[in-house]
Amino acid sequence: MLAGDAPLLLERLNEQRSGDLVTLAMAFMGLDGHDIKAATITSLDRLGLDLRVTHVPPGEADADVRTDEFRVGFRTTIISLEDAKSEVVKILQEAWEQQEGFTWDDQGPIVLKYASDNLR
């Protein structure tokens, strides 16, 4: 359903929302914002998005950059481009709220770390 529109949406999100993607990584992946070098959405489908985060792990030198991949699930299954935009904005809003100290019962989306760059 999103195959034709997803590449343009990803490009726009990565260009226009780069700061929000860092906030997402800080809020739900537990990463320190000062150590994050880049956060980009690599793919998006009807169930969620994949976020690639390049960062320096705590206690390591700046030369020890690591890249981790996370899957961020949507709360609902999307069926259109507008649904996808809406779900991404909701996730980014939740991340901002958490960083600002707001809390709620259902704290954030489901996040799964599925890949890590361990080659050094």
C-alpha positions in Angstrom: 0.0 0.0 0.0 2.9 2.4 0.7 5.4 1.1 -1.7 5.1 3.9 -4.2 4.9 6.7 -1.6 7.2 5.5 1.1 10.5 6.6 -0.4 9.4 10.2 -0.7 7.9 10.2 2.8 11.1 8.8 4.2 13.2 11.4 2.4 11.0 14.2 3.8 11.0 12.8 7.3 14.8 12.4 7.4 15.4 15.9 6.1 12.7 17.8 7.9 12.4 15.9 11.2 16.1 14.9 11.9 16.0 16.6 15.4 12.7 14.8 16.2 14.3 11.5 15.2 17.1 12.1 17.7 14.5 12.9 20.3 12.8 9.6 19.4 16.1 7.7 20.0 16.6 9.5 23.3 13.1 8.9 24.6 12.4 5.3 23.6 15.8 3.8 22.9 17.4 5.2 26.0 20.3 6.9 24.2 22.0 10.1 25.3 21.3 12.9 22.8 24.9 14.3 23.1 26.3 10.9 21.9 23.9 10.5 18.9 25.6 11.4 15.6 22.6 10.6 13.3 19.1 9.1 13.4 17.4 8.1 10.1 14.3 6.2 9.2 15.4 3.4 6.8 12.1 1.8 6.0 8.4 2.2 6.7 5.6 -0.2 6.3 2.0 -0.7 7.5 3.1 -2.0 10.9 5.9 0.4 11.8 9.2 2.0 10.9 12.9 1.1 11.1 15.2 3.6 12.7 19.0 3.6 12.3 20.9 5.4 15.0 24.6 6.1 14.8 26.0 6.9 18.3 28.9 6.7 20.7 28.1 4.2 23.5 28.5 5.5 27.0 32.0 5.5 28.4 33.6 5.1 25.0 35.7 7.4 22.9 34.3 9.4 20.0 36.1 7.1 17.6 34.1 4.1 18.8 30.9 4.9 16.8 28.2 2.2 16.7 25.2 1.9 14.5 22.1 0.2 15.9 18.8 -0.6 14.1 15.5 -0.4 15.9 12.0 -1.4 14.9 9.3 1.0 16.2 5.8 -0.4 16.0 2.7 1.6 15.1 -0.3 1.4 17.5 -2.6 0.7 14.6 -2.2 -0.9 11.2 -2.0 1.8 8.5 -3.8 1.5 5.2 -2.8 4.8 3.5 -0.1 7.4 3.2 -2.1 9.7 5.4 -2.3 7.1 8.1 1.4 6.6 8.0 2.1 10.3 8.4 -0.3 10.4 11.3 1.3 7.5 13.1 4.8 8.9 12.7 3.7 12.3 14.0 2.0 10.6 17.0 5.2 8.7 17.8 7.4 11.8 17.5 4.9 13.7 19.7 5.0 11.0 22.4 8.8 11.2 22.3 8.8 14.9 22.8 6.3 14.6 25.6 8.4 12.1 27.4 11.6 14.3 27.0 9.6 17.2 28.5 8.6 15.1 31.5 5.0 14.3 30.7 4.0 10.8 31.6 1.0 8.6 30.8 -0.1 5.0 31.5 0.7 3.6 28.1 4.3 4.9 27.8 5.3 5.0 24.1 5.4 2.6 21.2 6.8 -0.9 21.1 10.5 -0.7 20.3 12.7 -3.7 19.4 16.5 -3.4 18.8 17.2 -5.9 16.1 20.7 -5.1 14.8 23.9 -3.7 16.2 27.2 -2.9 14.6 29.7 -4.9 16.7 32.5 -5.0 14.2 35.5 -3.2 15.6 
